Amino acid sequence: MSFTTVINPLRREDLKVNKKALAKTATDAAIAALAGIAYYIFIKVTGLSIPCYIHLTTGLLCPSCGITRMFLLMAQFKFKEAMRCNEFLFFGWPVIVLLVLYVMYKYHAREKLH
């Protein structure tokens, strides 16, 4: 093992971007975003949304309770009210989205996750 490997463990091939995998990941992300926008429009037009079955059966709030209200309020730029709906996911969703995009890219590039 050379000195440069110890200092910089990234190999040159690790820094290359697989453009085909990146395009597929961007397409998948765009489809997911369009589905989210369609769901938002559906809720605004009909007033109907997917119910929480855990809350309906047990009466308890599950970890994902409030997500729909949170995103609806965020779309209206009411961040203070959105944070009250689900504080963990209010701060955690950007990290979750980045992790999902990373895994999707690795899947499309046929690479192993580190």
C-alpha positions in Angstrom: 0.0 0.0 0.0 1.5 3.3 -1.0 1.5 6.6 1.0 -1.1 8.2 -1.4 -3.5 5.3 -0.8 -3.4 6.0 2.9 -3.9 9.7 2.5 -6.5 9.6 -0.2 -8.4 6.2 -0.1 -10.6 7.2 -3.1 -9.5 5.6 -6.3 -9.7 7.5 -9.6 -12.4 5.1 -10.8 -14.5 5.9 -7.7 -14.7 9.5 -8.8 -16.1 8.7 -12.3 -19.8 9.3 -12.8 -21.8 6.7 -14.7 -23.8 9.0 -16.9 -26.3 6.3 -18.0 -27.0 5.4 -14.3 -27.3 9.1 -13.4 -29.8 9.7 -16.2 -31.9 6.7 -15.1 -31.8 7.9 -11.5 -32.9 11.4 -12.6 -35.8 9.9 -14.6 -36.9 7.8 -11.6 -36.7 10.9 -9.3 -38.7 12.9 -11.8 -41.4 10.2 -12.0 -41.6 10.1 -8.2 -41.8 13.9 -8.0 -44.6 14.0 -10.6 -46.5 11.3 -8.6 -46.1 13.5 -5.5 -47.4 16.5 -7.4 -50.3 14.5 -8.8 -51.2 13.3 -5.3 -51.0 16.9 -4.0 -53.4 18.0 -6.7 -55.7 15.1 -6.0 -55.8 16.0 -2.3 -56.5 19.7 -3.0 -59.2 18.9 -5.6 -61.0 16.1 -3.8 -60.1 16.6 -0.1 -59.4 12.9 0.1 -56.1 11.4 1.2 -54.7 8.0 2.1 -55.6 7.3 5.7 -53.2 5.9 8.3 -54.3 2.4 8.9 -52.3 2.1 12.1 -54.0 5.1 13.6 -57.4 3.8 12.4 -57.0 0.4 14.0 -55.1 1.2 17.2 -55.8 4.9 17.8 -52.1 5.5 18.2 -50.0 7.8 16.1 -47.4 6.0 14.0 -44.0 7.5 13.1 -45.2 8.6 9.7 -48.4 10.3 11.0 -48.6 13.9 9.8 -46.5 13.5 6.7 -49.2 14.4 4.3 -50.2 17.5 6.3 -46.5 18.4 6.7 -45.9 18.3 2.9 -49.1 20.2 2.2 -48.1 22.9 4.6 -44.6 23.0 3.2 -46.0 23.5 -0.3 -47.8 26.5 1.1 -44.6 27.8 2.7 -46.0 27.4 6.2 -42.9 25.8 7.7 -43.6 26.5 11.3 -47.0 24.7 11.1 -45.4 21.9 9.0 -42.7 21.3 11.6 -45.5 20.7 14.2 -47.0 17.9 12.1 -43.9 15.6 12.2 -40.7 17.2 13.6 -38.5 14.2 12.9 -39.3 14.0 9.2 -39.5 17.8 8.8 -35.7 17.8 9.5 -35.0 14.3 8.3 -36.6 14.1 4.9 -33.8 15.9 3.0 -31.3 13.2 4.3 -33.8 10.4 3.5 -34.2 11.8 -0.1 -30.5 12.0 -0.6 -30.0 8.4 0.7 -32.7 7.1 -1.6 -31.2 8.9 -4.6 -27.7 7.5 -3.7 -29.1 3.9 -3.5 -31.0 4.4 -6.8 -27.8 5.6 -8.5 -25.8 2.7 -7.1 -28.5 0.3 -8.3 -28.6 1.7 -11.8 -24.8 1.7 -11.9 -24.8 -2.0 -10.8 -22.4 -1.1 -8.0 -22.2 -2.4 -4.5 -23.2 -0.1 -1.6 -20.4 0.8 0.7 
